[in-house]
Amino acid sequence: MPIYTCTCVQGSLPSDVKDSLAAEITSIHADINGVPPDYVNVVFAETPQENVYVGGRPGTPLLINGWARRGHPQVSTTRLALAIAEAASRTSGIPREHVMVVILDSPARSAVEAGRILPDPGQEAEWLAAGRS
């Protein structure tokens, strides 16, 4: 259901770090927003060093954009962003000053997965059960 895109400088995150970070993001999101881990999507987008700037100068940030269904309590979304930022810095070795996490949301009915409109938060069990039948 959720989608996380981790944008970084090409070659700055080895495969084992990507594996660990994807696992951390998945675990954190599943725990805080109560969705099955199998529905958490994490994508790494690497861009050449010469295309990345911070403050108008070349930089090496780790930028994580997440999308989730609207309706989760704001306190949970803030907790989610903080936990992912901490995990990203710890896992990648990138200083927290160079990690940015943004969680965007939209109505569940604006997204489709497995050919079905996503459920509102709290309706996951029914949605999953209907998909099995």
C-alpha positions in Angstrom: 0.0 0.0 0.0 2.6 2.6 1.0 5.4 3.6 -1.4 8.8 4.9 -0.3 11.2 6.3 -2.8 14.8 6.7 -1.4 16.7 9.1 -3.7 20.5 9.2 -3.3 23.7 9.8 -5.1 24.6 6.9 -7.4 26.8 4.4 -5.6 26.4 6.0 -2.2 24.4 3.1 -0.7 25.8 -0.4 -1.2 23.3 -3.2 -1.8 23.5 -4.5 1.8 22.7 -1.0 3.1 19.7 -0.8 0.7 18.5 -4.2 1.9 18.8 -3.2 5.6 17.1 0.2 5.0 14.2 -1.3 3.0 13.7 -3.9 5.8 13.8 -1.1 8.4 11.3 1.1 6.5 9.0 -1.9 6.0 9.1 -2.8 9.7 8.5 0.7 10.9 5.6 1.4 8.5 4.0 -2.0 9.2 4.3 -1.4 13.0 3.1 2.2 13.1 0.3 2.1 10.4 -0.8 -1.5 11.0 -0.4 -2.9 7.5 1.0 -6.3 6.5 4.7 -5.9 5.6 4.1 -7.5 2.2 2.3 -4.4 1.1 5.1 -1.9 1.9 7.0 -0.9 -1.3 10.5 0.6 -1.1 12.3 1.8 -4.3 15.8 3.2 -4.6 16.4 5.9 -7.2 20.1 6.7 -7.7 21.1 9.8 -9.6 24.5 10.9 -10.8 26.5 13.0 -8.3 26.6 15.9 -10.8 22.8 16.1 -10.6 22.4 16.5 -6.8 22.6 19.8 -5.0 21.9 21.0 -1.5 21.8 24.7 -0.8 22.9 25.4 -4.4 26.1 23.3 -4.0 26.8 19.6 -4.9 25.7 17.4 -2.0 25.0 13.8 -1.0 21.7 13.8 0.8 19.4 10.8 1.3 15.9 12.0 0.5 13.0 9.7 1.4 9.5 10.4 0.0 6.7 8.3 1.3 3.1 8.0 0.3 0.4 6.7 2.6 -3.4 6.6 2.7 -5.0 9.7 4.3 -6.7 9.1 7.6 -3.8 8.0 9.8 -3.5 10.2 12.9 -1.0 13.1 12.5 0.9 12.0 15.6 1.4 8.6 13.9 2.6 10.1 10.7 5.1 12.3 12.6 6.3 9.3 14.5 6.7 7.4 11.2 8.8 10.2 9.6 11.0 10.5 12.7 11.5 6.7 13.0 12.4 6.4 9.3 14.8 9.3 9.5 16.6 7.8 12.4 16.8 4.4 10.8 18.0 5.9 7.5 20.8 7.7 9.2 21.8 4.8 11.4 21.6 2.2 8.6 23.3 4.3 5.9 25.9 6.1 7.9 24.6 9.4 6.4 24.5 12.1 9.1 21.0 12.9 10.1 21.6 16.5 8.9 21.7 15.1 5.4 18.6 12.9 5.7 15.1 14.2 4.8 11.9 12.3 5.1 8.6 13.6 3.7 5.3 11.6 4.1 2.6 12.6 1.7 -0.9 11.3 1.8 -4.1 11.2 -0.3 -7.4 9.4 0.0 -7.2 5.7 -0.3 -9.7 5.7 -3.1 -7.0 7.6 -5.2 -4.9 4.5 -5.4 -5.3 0.9 -6.8 -3.2 -2.1 -5.8 -3.8 -5.7 -6.9 -6.6 -4.3 -9.2 -8.6 -3.0 -6.3 -9.1 0.4 -4.8 -7.2 0.7 -1.5 -9.1 0.6 1.8 -9.3 3.4 4.2 -7.0 3.1 7.3 -8.5 0.6 9.7 -10.3 -1.4 6.9 -7.2 -3.5 5.9 -8.5 -6.8 7.3 -11.7 -6.7 5.4 -9.9 -5.6 2.2 -7.3 -8.4 2.5 -10.1 -11.0 3.2 -12.1 -9.9 0.2 -9.0 -10.2 -2.0 -8.5 -13.8 -1.0 -12.0 -14.9 -2.0 
